[in-house]
Amino acid sequence: MALGGAAGLPQTLAFLALAAVYPVFALRAVRPALGNRAAWGGFIGVAVGDLLLAFPTDAPGAELSSHGLVHLTGVLVVGAATLVAAAGVTLATWSDPSWRPWRIVGVPLVVVATSIGLAAGFDQAWAKVVFVGGITLPVPILAVLLRRQGFNGVLRRPLVADRPCRPARACPSLHTLRGPVGASPIEPCGELGWPPVSLRRRTP
């Protein structure tokens, strides 16, 4: 991958593009939606690793060169940063059942791909392909889940309801209320009154 010259130019450009896109994704999507530092910081680390991966690697069987060492360092940085990001996303969404696809599919992909890369050696071409594919596929899953919970690319922050629960007798007659389009349904009225303490709403 990225052997240099005209043949390796597409892969080099791909790494540079990822290095430019991941910070935007981290700061404009992950950080405002989840707030977990490990989650968005991990993707910043992935961007740094992709920048290092843009350096040409060495051909199979060749001696390790300076640019090959930088490329290999990039593989290690991307792997470590991806694990950090995956852990941060998992911690931030652990109590949310709508994020179960991430825990069932996304996290295992990252762990298995990283384990294969470590076991087979990142200098093996097939292992690097499995590794890069396994740590990249969970990103679209993350993007879909972020979109599903109502994030639309505008910086927002979750706020707890700014007023205490009213008595149960003041609870509206509607069984279930819905917030803005794309937001999660507001919890139905309960014994503690309305709105419930756990109510979250999003404001610009």
C-alpha positions as a Markdown table, in Angstrom:
| # | Residue | x | y | z |
|---|---|---|---|---|
| 1 | Met | 0.0 | 0.0 | 0.0 |
| 2 | Ala | 1.3 | 3.5 | -0.9 |
| 3 | Leu | 4.5 | 2.1 | -2.4 |
| 4 | Gly | 5.2 | 5.5 | -4.0 |
| 5 | Gly | 5.3 | 6.6 | -7.6 |
| 6 | Ala | 2.4 | 6.8 | -9.9 |
| 7 | Ala | 1.1 | 3.4 | -8.8 |
| 8 | Gly | 0.9 | 4.4 | -5.2 |
| 9 | Leu | -0.5 | 7.9 | -5.8 |
| 10 | Pro | -4.2 | 7.0 | -5.4 |
| 11 | Gln | -3.6 | 5.3 | -2.0 |
| 12 | Thr | -1.5 | 8.3 | -0.8 |
| 13 | Leu | -4.2 | 10.7 | -1.8 |
| 14 | Ala | -6.7 | 8.5 | 0.0 |
| 15 | Phe | -4.7 | 8.7 | 3.2 |
| 16 | Leu | -4.4 | 12.5 | 2.9 |
| 17 | Ala | -8.1 | 12.8 | 2.3 |
| 18 | Leu | -8.9 | 10.8 | 5.4 |
| 19 | Ala | -6.5 | 12.9 | 7.4 |
| 20 | Ala | -8.5 | 16.0 | 6.3 |
| 21 | Val | -12.0 | 14.5 | 6.8 |
| 22 | Tyr | -11.6 | 12.8 | 10.2 |
| 23 | Pro | -11.0 | 16.0 | 12.2 |
| 24 | Val | -14.1 | 17.5 | 10.7 |
| 25 | Phe | -16.1 | 14.4 | 11.7 |
| 26 | Ala | -14.6 | 14.4 | 15.1 |
| 27 | Leu | -15.2 | 18.1 | 15.9 |
| 28 | Arg | -18.4 | 18.7 | 14.0 |
| 29 | Ala | -20.2 | 15.4 | 14.6 |
| 30 | Val | -18.8 | 13.2 | 17.4 |
| 31 | Arg | -17.9 | 15.9 | 19.9 |
| 32 | Pro | -21.1 | 17.9 | 19.9 |
| 33 | Ala | -23.3 | 14.7 | 19.8 |
| 34 | Leu | -21.5 | 12.6 | 22.3 |
| 35 | Gly | -19.2 | 14.9 | 24.2 |
| 36 | Asn | -16.8 | 12.1 | 25.2 |
| 37 | Arg | -13.2 | 13.2 | 24.9 |
| 38 | Ala | -11.9 | 9.8 | 24.1 |
| 39 | Ala | -14.5 | 9.4 | 21.3 |
| 40 | Trp | -13.7 | 12.6 | 19.4 |
| 41 | Gly | -10.0 | 12.7 | 20.4 |
| 42 | Gly | -9.5 | 9.2 | 19.1 |
| 43 | Phe | -10.6 | 10.3 | 15.7 |
| 44 | Ile | -8.2 | 13.2 | 15.8 |
| 45 | Gly | -5.5 | 10.6 | 16.5 |
| 46 | Val | -6.7 | 8.5 | 13.5 |
| 47 | Ala | -6.3 | 11.6 | 11.3 |
| 48 | Val | -2.7 | 12.0 | 12.5 |
| 49 | Gly | -2.0 | 8.3 | 11.8 |
| 50 | Asp | -3.5 | 8.6 | 8.3 |
| 51 | Leu | -1.1 | 11.6 | 7.7 |
| 52 | Leu | 1.8 | 9.3 | 8.6 |
| 53 | Leu | 0.4 | 6.5 | 6.4 |
| 54 | Ala | 0.7 | 8.8 | 3.4 |
| 55 | Phe | 4.4 | 8.3 | 3.5 |
| 56 | Pro | 5.4 | 5.4 | 1.1 |
| 57 | Thr | 5.9 | 2.0 | 2.7 |
| 58 | Asp | 8.7 | -0.4 | 1.8 |
| 59 | Ala | 8.3 | -3.2 | -0.8 |
| 60 | Pro | 8.0 | -6.7 | 0.6 |
| 61 | Gly | 11.4 | -8.1 | 1.6 |
| 62 | Ala | 13.1 | -4.7 | 1.4 |
| 63 | Glu | 15.1 | -3.2 | 4.3 |
| 64 | Leu | 13.2 | -0.8 | 6.5 |
| 65 | Ser | 13.7 | 2.8 | 5.3 |
| 66 | Ser | 13.0 | 6.1 | 7.0 |
| 67 | His | 9.7 | 6.7 | 5.1 |
| 68 | Gly | 8.8 | 3.0 | 5.7 |
| 69 | Leu | 9.3 | 3.5 | 9.4 |
| 70 | Val | 7.0 | 6.6 | 9.3 |
| 71 | His | 4.4 | 4.6 | 7.5 |
| 72 | Leu | 4.5 | 1.7 | 10.0 |
| 73 | Thr | 4.3 | 4.2 | 12.8 |
| 74 | Gly | 1.1 | 5.5 | 11.2 |
| 75 | Val | -0.4 | 2.0 | 11.2 |
| 76 | Leu | 0.3 | 1.7 | 15.0 |
| 77 | Val | -1.1 | 5.2 | 15.6 |
| 78 | Val | -4.3 | 4.6 | 13.7 |
| 79 | Gly | -4.8 | 1.2 | 15.4 |
| 80 | Ala | -4.3 | 2.7 | 18.9 |
| 81 | Ala | -6.4 | 5.8 | 18.2 |
| 82 | Thr | -9.2 | 3.7 | 16.7 |
| 83 | Leu | -9.4 | 1.6 | 19.9 |
| 84 | Val | -9.5 | 4.7 | 22.0 |
| 85 | Ala | -12.3 | 6.2 | 19.8 |
| 86 | Ala | -14.3 | 3.0 | 19.9 |
| 87 | Ala | -14.0 | 2.8 | 23.7 |
| 88 | Gly | -15.1 | 6.4 | 24.0 |
| 89 | Val | -18.1 | 6.0 | 21.8 |
| 90 | Thr | -19.1 | 2.8 | 23.6 |
| 91 | Leu | -18.9 | 4.5 | 27.0 |
| 92 | Ala | -20.8 | 7.5 | 25.9 |
| 93 | Thr | -23.7 | 5.4 | 24.5 |
| 94 | Trp | -23.7 | 2.4 | 26.8 |
| 95 | Ser | -27.1 | 3.2 | 28.4 |
| 96 | Asp | -28.8 | 3.9 | 25.1 |
| 97 | Pro | -30.4 | 0.8 | 23.6 |
| 98 | Ser | -30.6 | 2.5 | 20.2 |
| 99 | Trp | -26.8 | 2.2 | 19.9 |
| 100 | Arg | -26.9 | -1.6 | 20.2 |
| 101 | Pro | -25.8 | -2.0 | 16.5 |
| 102 | Trp | -22.6 | -0.2 | 17.4 |
| 103 | Arg | -21.9 | -2.5 | 20.3 |
| 104 | Ile | -22.8 | -5.7 | 18.3 |
| 105 | Val | -21.1 | -4.8 | 15.0 |
| 106 | Gly | -18.9 | -1.8 | 15.3 |
| 107 | Val | -16.8 | -2.7 | 18.4 |
| 108 | Pro | -16.2 | -6.3 | 17.4 |
| 109 | Leu | -15.0 | -5.2 | 13.9 |
| 110 | Val | -12.4 | -2.9 | 15.5 |
| 111 | Val | -11.2 | -5.5 | 18.0 |
| 112 | Val | -11.0 | -8.4 | 15.5 |
| 113 | Ala | -9.2 | -6.3 | 12.8 |
| 114 | Thr | -6.7 | -4.9 | 15.3 |
| 115 | Ser | -6.1 | -8.4 | 16.7 |
| 116 | Ile | -5.5 | -9.8 | 13.3 |
| 117 | Gly | -3.1 | -7.0 | 12.4 |
| 118 | Leu | -1.1 | -7.6 | 15.6 |
| 119 | Ala | -1.0 | -11.3 | 15.2 |
| 120 | Ala | -0.1 | -11.5 | 11.6 |
| 121 | Gly | 2.2 | -8.4 | 11.5 |
| 122 | Phe | 1.3 | -5.1 | 10.0 |
| 123 | Asp | 4.0 | -5.5 | 7.5 |
| 124 | Gln | 2.0 | -8.3 | 5.8 |
| 125 | Ala | -0.1 | -6.9 | 3.0 |
| 126 | Trp | -3.2 | -9.1 | 3.6 |
| 127 | Ala | -3.1 | -8.3 | 7.3 |
| 128 | Lys | -3.0 | -4.5 | 6.6 |
| 129 | Val | -5.9 | -4.8 | 4.2 |
| 130 | Val | -8.0 | -6.6 | 6.9 |
| 131 | Phe | -6.9 | -4.2 | 9.5 |
| 132 | Val | -7.7 | -1.0 | 7.5 |
| 133 | Gly | -11.0 | -2.5 | 6.3 |
| 134 | Gly | -12.0 | -3.6 | 9.8 |
| 135 | Ile | -11.3 | -0.3 | 11.5 |
| 136 | Thr | -12.9 | 1.8 | 8.7 |
| 137 | Leu | -16.2 | -0.1 | 8.3 |
| 138 | Pro | -17.5 | 0.9 | 11.8 |
| 139 | Val | -17.3 | 4.6 | 10.9 |
| 140 | Pro | -20.4 | 4.6 | 8.6 |
| 141 | Ile | -22.3 | 2.7 | 11.3 |
| 142 | Leu | -21.3 | 5.5 | 13.7 |
| 143 | Ala | -22.4 | 8.2 | 11.3 |
| 144 | Val | -25.8 | 6.5 | 10.7 |
| 145 | Leu | -26.4 | 6.2 | 14.4 |
| 146 | Leu | -25.4 | 9.9 | 15.0 |
| 147 | Arg | -27.8 | 10.9 | 12.2 |
| 148 | Arg | -30.6 | 8.7 | 13.6 |
| 149 | Gln | -30.5 | 10.4 | 17.0 |
| 150 | Gly | -31.2 | 13.7 | 15.3 |
| 151 | Phe | -27.7 | 15.3 | 14.8 |
| 152 | Asn | -27.8 | 17.3 | 11.6 |
| 153 | Gly | -24.3 | 18.8 | 11.5 |
| 154 | Val | -25.1 | 21.9 | 13.5 |
| 155 | Leu | -23.3 | 22.4 | 16.8 |
| 156 | Arg | -25.7 | 21.5 | 19.5 |
| 157 | Arg | -25.4 | 20.5 | 23.1 |
| 158 | Pro | -27.8 | 18.4 | 25.2 |
| 159 | Leu | -29.4 | 20.1 | 28.2 |
| 160 | Val | -31.3 | 18.7 | 31.1 |
| 161 | Ala | -34.9 | 20.1 | 31.4 |
| 162 | Asp | -34.4 | 23.5 | 32.9 |
| 163 | Arg | -37.4 | 23.2 | 35.3 |
| 164 | Pro | -38.3 | 20.7 | 38.0 |
| 165 | Cys | -41.1 | 18.2 | 37.5 |
| 166 | Arg | -44.5 | 19.5 | 38.0 |
| 167 | Pro | -46.9 | 17.5 | 40.2 |
| 168 | Ala | -48.5 | 14.5 | 38.5 |
| 169 | Arg | -51.9 | 16.2 | 38.4 |
| 170 | Ala | -50.4 | 18.8 | 36.1 |
| 171 | Cys | -49.3 | 16.2 | 33.6 |
| 172 | Pro | -50.7 | 16.7 | 30.1 |
| 173 | Ser | -53.3 | 14.2 | 29.0 |
| 174 | Leu | -51.2 | 13.1 | 26.0 |
| 175 | His | -49.7 | 9.7 | 26.6 |
| 176 | Thr | -46.5 | 10.4 | 24.7 |
| 177 | Leu | -45.2 | 13.7 | 23.5 |
| 178 | Arg | -42.6 | 14.2 | 20.8 |
| 179 | Gly | -39.9 | 16.8 | 20.6 |
| 180 | Pro | -38.5 | 18.4 | 17.4 |
| 181 | Val | -38.3 | 16.4 | 14.2 |
| 182 | Gly | -35.5 | 13.8 | 14.5 |
| 183 | Ala | -35.4 | 13.9 | 18.3 |
| 184 | Ser | -36.2 | 11.0 | 20.5 |
| 185 | Pro | -39.8 | 10.8 | 21.9 |
| 186 | Ile | -40.3 | 12.4 | 25.2 |
| 187 | Glu | -41.0 | 10.0 | 28.0 |
| 188 | Pro | -44.6 | 9.5 | 28.9 |
| 189 | Cys | -46.0 | 10.9 | 32.1 |
| 190 | Gly | -45.3 | 9.0 | 35.2 |
| 191 | Glu | -45.8 | 9.0 | 38.9 |
| 192 | Leu | -43.2 | 11.7 | 39.4 |
| 193 | Gly | -45.0 | 14.2 | 37.2 |
| 194 | Trp | -44.0 | 15.9 | 34.0 |
| 195 | Pro | -41.5 | 16.5 | 32.5 |
| 196 | Pro | -39.4 | 13.5 | 33.8 |
| 197 | Val | -36.0 | 14.2 | 35.3 |
| 198 | Ser | -34.3 | 12.2 | 32.5 |
| 199 | Leu | -35.8 | 14.4 | 29.8 |
| 200 | Arg | -33.2 | 15.7 | 27.4 |
| 201 | Arg | -33.8 | 18.3 | 24.8 |
| 202 | Arg | -31.5 | 19.9 | 22.2 |
| 203 | Thr | -31.1 | 23.5 | 21.7 |
| 204 | Pro | -29.0 | 25.3 | 19.0 |
